[in-house]
Amino acid sequence: MQYISHYNSPLGRILLAADGEYLTGLWFEGQKYFARGLDREHGERHIPLFETAAQWLDLYFSGREPDFSVPIRLAGTPFQNEVWGLLRTIPYGRTVTYGELSRRIAAKRGLAHMSAQAVGGAVGRNPISIIVPCHRVVGSDGNLTGYAGGLDKKVKLLTLERADMTSLSVPKSGTAVSPS
C-alpha cells in the first residue's frame, strides 16, 4: 500500500507518495501526469520518510543544495529507469540537453544514435520531480522546453539553484510552452 502526504512549497502544493520505505512520487498538484503510478488504494499517513522528504525540500527551497538523499524507488520501464538514473547525475545548478542524455545512453548501449525525443518522453514521465531533477534538462537550442510542472516552475527551480541562464530562453509559442 502507498501512503501520501502534502508539502506546501513556495511554488505550490506538492503531493508526496511512498511505500513506507521509499519515496515513490513527488508531483506539483495539477501537473501533467499528476499522481501517475499512485496506487488506487492509498491513504494519508504520517511516516518518518515524509519528514525526511520535507527536510530535503525545506533545504532545497531555501536555496541550498541538500547534503543528504531521500530513499526513492522509481517504477518505470527499463528505458525510463535508465533515463531517470542519468537525471540523478546532473549536478545541482547545472543543465544538460536532451541530446546530451541521448548520446550518453547511445554510448552506454554501444549504439550510434538514440532518439532525443524518446529521452524527452522518459524525462517528462519522471514520477519524482525535483529530487530526480528533470527540470535541469533543456533543449539543444537553449530553449527551456516543456516541464510537467509548467515552464514557470522550471524557470524558478533553475533560478533557485543559481543555474547559468544566460544562454537559455523560454519559447514564445509551440508545444514546448505547455507542460509535458
One Martini backbone bead per residue (centre of mass of N, CA, C, O) as a GRO file, in nm:
protein
  180
    1MET     BB    1   0.099   0.035   0.019
    2GLN     BB    2   0.026   0.366  -0.015
    3TYR     BB    3   0.138   0.690   0.080
    4ILE     BB    4   0.041   1.024   0.178
    5SER     BB    5   0.144   1.371   0.125
    6HIS     BB    6   0.194   1.718   0.201
    7TYR     BB    7   0.352   2.008   0.040
    8ASN     BB    8   0.439   2.350   0.098
    9SER     BB    9   0.548   2.539  -0.150
   10PRO     BB   10   0.650   2.825  -0.320
   11LEU     BB   11   0.515   2.672  -0.598
   12GLY     BB   12   0.330   2.477  -0.440
   13ARG     BB   13   0.163   2.202  -0.412
   14ILE     BB   14   0.266   1.876  -0.287
   15LEU     BB   15   0.279   1.536  -0.373
   16LEU     BB   16   0.336   1.254  -0.172
   17ALA     BB   17   0.484   0.923  -0.215
   18ALA     BB   18   0.475   0.594  -0.045
   19ASP     BB   19   0.575   0.254   0.078
   20GLY     BB   20   0.748   0.336   0.362
   21GLU     BB   21   1.064   0.335   0.248
   22TYR     BB   22   0.985   0.486  -0.028
   23LEU     BB   23   0.987   0.717  -0.261
   24THR     BB   24   0.738   0.734  -0.548
   25GLY     BB   25   0.638   1.048  -0.526
   26LEU     BB   26   0.651   1.389  -0.693
   27TRP     BB   27   0.396   1.642  -0.721
   28PHE     BB   28   0.249   1.887  -0.870
   29GLU     BB   29  -0.034   2.021  -0.857
   30GLY     BB   30  -0.169   1.966  -1.187
   31GLN     BB   31   0.020   1.817  -1.335
   32LYS     BB   32   0.147   1.633  -1.551
   33TYR     BB   33   0.101   1.315  -1.439
   34PHE     BB   34  -0.062   1.318  -1.193
   35ALA     BB   35  -0.023   1.045  -0.989
   36ARG     BB   36   0.140   0.859  -1.147
   37GLY     BB   37   0.144   0.537  -0.986
   38LEU     BB   38  -0.076   0.556  -0.793
   39ASP     BB   39  -0.245   0.390  -0.591
   40ARG     BB   40  -0.569   0.343  -0.546
   41GLU     BB   41  -0.471   0.235  -0.273
   42HIS     BB   42  -0.462   0.498  -0.037
   43GLY     BB   43  -0.304   0.688   0.237
   44GLU     BB   44  -0.298   0.910   0.485
   45ARG     BB   45   0.034   0.936   0.639
   46HIS     BB   46   0.255   0.931   0.901
   47ILE     BB   47   0.599   0.923   0.805
   48PRO     BB   48   0.935   0.955   0.825
   49LEU     BB   49   0.991   0.999   0.521
   50PHE     BB   50   0.833   1.270   0.501
   51GLU     BB   51   1.027   1.426   0.681
   52THR     BB   52   1.275   1.392   0.503
   53ALA     BB   53   1.153   1.524   0.250
   54ALA     BB   54   1.089   1.798   0.385
   55GLN     BB   55   1.380   1.868   0.460
   56TRP     BB   56   1.487   1.866   0.175
   57LEU     BB   57   1.291   2.083   0.063
   58ASP     BB   58   1.364   2.308   0.257
   59LEU     BB   59   1.654   2.335   0.162
   60TYR     BB   60   1.604   2.377  -0.135
   61PHE     BB   61   1.402   2.633  -0.100
   62SER     BB   62   1.651   2.799   0.045
   63GLY     BB   63   1.905   2.753  -0.174
   64ARG     BB   64   2.007   2.465  -0.099
   65GLU     BB   65   2.201   2.189  -0.108
   66PRO     BB   66   2.143   1.892  -0.029
   67ASP     BB   67   2.335   1.654   0.200
   68PHE     BB   68   2.103   1.447   0.133
   69SER     BB   69   1.902   1.163   0.093
   70VAL     BB   70   1.621   1.015  -0.055
   71PRO     BB   71   1.449   0.743  -0.059
   72ILE     BB   72   1.401   0.573  -0.373
   73ARG     BB   73   1.139   0.457  -0.613
   74LEU     BB   74   1.146   0.358  -0.947
   75ALA     BB   75   0.865   0.317  -1.177
   76GLY     BB   76   0.953   0.161  -1.484
   77THR     BB   77   1.099   0.126  -1.746
   78PRO     BB   78   1.409   0.054  -1.838
   79PHE     BB   79   1.445   0.320  -1.995
   80GLN     BB   80   1.342   0.517  -1.783
   81ASN     BB   81   1.546   0.433  -1.561
   82GLU     BB   82   1.792   0.521  -1.723
   83VAL     BB   83   1.718   0.817  -1.746
   84TRP     BB   84   1.672   0.875  -1.441
   85GLY     BB   85   1.963   0.809  -1.364
   86LEU     BB   86   2.087   1.047  -1.522
   87LEU     BB   87   1.944   1.276  -1.375
   88ARG     BB   88   2.097   1.216  -1.096
   89THR     BB   89   2.385   1.335  -1.231
   90ILE     BB   90   2.292   1.619  -1.225
   91PRO     BB   91   2.401   1.897  -1.119
   92TYR     BB   92   2.364   2.142  -0.926
   93GLY     BB   93   2.302   2.418  -1.137
   94ARG     BB   94   2.269   2.242  -1.393
   95THR     BB   95   2.272   2.160  -1.745
   96VAL     BB   96   2.113   1.959  -1.998
   97THR     BB   97   2.054   1.786  -2.282
   98TYR     BB   98   1.879   1.566  -2.458
   99GLY     BB   99   2.117   1.496  -2.644
  100GLU     BB  100   2.318   1.419  -2.424
  101LEU     BB  101   2.154   1.187  -2.307
  102SER     BB  102   2.135   1.022  -2.571
  103ARG     BB  103   2.442   0.982  -2.603
  104ARG     BB  104   2.490   0.829  -2.340
  105ILE     BB  105   2.305   0.591  -2.402
  106ALA     BB  106   2.431   0.505  -2.667
  107ALA     BB  107   2.712   0.447  -2.552
  108LYS     BB  108   2.626   0.238  -2.338
  109ARG     BB  109   2.485   0.054  -2.583
  110GLY     BB  110   2.649   0.079  -2.860
  111LEU     BB  111   2.534   0.324  -3.019
  112ALA     BB  112   2.503   0.574  -3.263
  113HIS     BB  113   2.190   0.625  -3.170
  114MET     BB  114   1.948   0.839  -2.998
  115SER     BB  115   1.646   0.954  -2.914
  116ALA     BB  116   1.556   1.256  -2.784
  117GLN     BB  117   1.248   1.207  -2.770
  118ALA     BB  118   1.256   0.956  -2.595
  119VAL     BB  119   1.393   1.093  -2.362
  120GLY     BB  120   1.175   1.310  -2.320
  121GLY     BB  121   0.948   1.112  -2.244
  122ALA     BB  122   1.089   1.012  -1.986
  123VAL     BB  123   1.134   1.278  -1.843
  124GLY     BB  124   0.820   1.360  -1.834
  125ARG     BB  125   0.767   1.078  -1.642
  126ASN     BB  126   0.875   1.168  -1.387
  127PRO     BB  127   0.773   1.088  -1.046
  128ILE     BB  128   1.032   1.268  -0.908
  129SER     BB  129   1.045   1.561  -0.858
  130ILE     BB  130   1.351   1.740  -0.814
  131ILE     BB  131   1.511   1.497  -0.699
  132VAL     BB  132   1.459   1.427  -0.997
  133PRO     BB  133   1.613   1.656  -1.224
  134CYS     BB  134   1.425   1.743  -1.494
  135HIS     BB  135   1.468   2.065  -1.491
  136ARG     BB  136   1.782   2.029  -1.616
  137VAL     BB  137   1.645   2.000  -1.897
  138VAL     BB  138   1.729   2.100  -2.231
  139GLY     BB  139   1.752   2.236  -2.519
  140SER     BB  140   1.988   2.267  -2.773
  141ASP     BB  141   1.887   2.586  -2.816
  142GLY     BB  142   1.801   2.679  -2.502
  143ASN     BB  143   1.533   2.577  -2.450
  144LEU     BB  144   1.269   2.567  -2.214
  145THR     BB  145   1.126   2.306  -2.216
  146GLY     BB  146   0.909   2.116  -2.108
  147TYR     BB  147   0.720   2.086  -1.795
  148ALA     BB  148   0.503   1.927  -1.599
  149GLY     BB  149   0.482   2.187  -1.394
  150GLY     BB  150   0.595   2.411  -1.567
  151LEU     BB  151   0.788   2.668  -1.682
  152ASP     BB  152   0.779   2.851  -1.435
  153LYS     BB  153   0.905   2.637  -1.245
  154LYS     BB  154   1.163   2.581  -1.396
  155VAL     BB  155   1.279   2.864  -1.371
  156LYS     BB  156   1.270   2.876  -1.057
  157LEU     BB  157   1.453   2.632  -1.003
  158LEU     BB  158   1.704   2.735  -1.158
  159THR     BB  159   1.727   3.000  -1.001
  160LEU     BB  160   1.758   2.875  -0.718
  161GLU     BB  161   2.033   2.722  -0.828
  162ARG     BB  162   2.199   2.925  -1.003
  163ALA     BB  163   2.177   2.897  -1.293
  164ASP     BB  164   2.284   2.938  -1.611
  165MET     BB  165   2.068   3.159  -1.817
  166THR     BB  166   2.200   3.312  -2.066
  167SER     BB  167   2.136   3.063  -2.294
  168LEU     BB  168   1.837   3.079  -2.208
  169SER     BB  169   1.487   3.012  -2.314
  170VAL     BB  170   1.157   3.103  -2.361
  171PRO     BB  171   0.915   3.005  -2.536
  172LYS     BB  172   0.652   3.164  -2.710
  173SER     BB  173   0.573   2.893  -2.872
  174GLY     BB  174   0.428   2.587  -2.861
  175THR     BB  175   0.485   2.277  -2.715
  176ALA     BB  176   0.704   2.385  -2.502
  177VAL     BB  177   0.499   2.551  -2.321
  178SER     BB  178   0.366   2.310  -2.244
  179PRO     BB  179   0.323   2.067  -2.055
  180SER     BB  180   0.506   1.725  -2.033
   0.00000   0.00000   0.00000
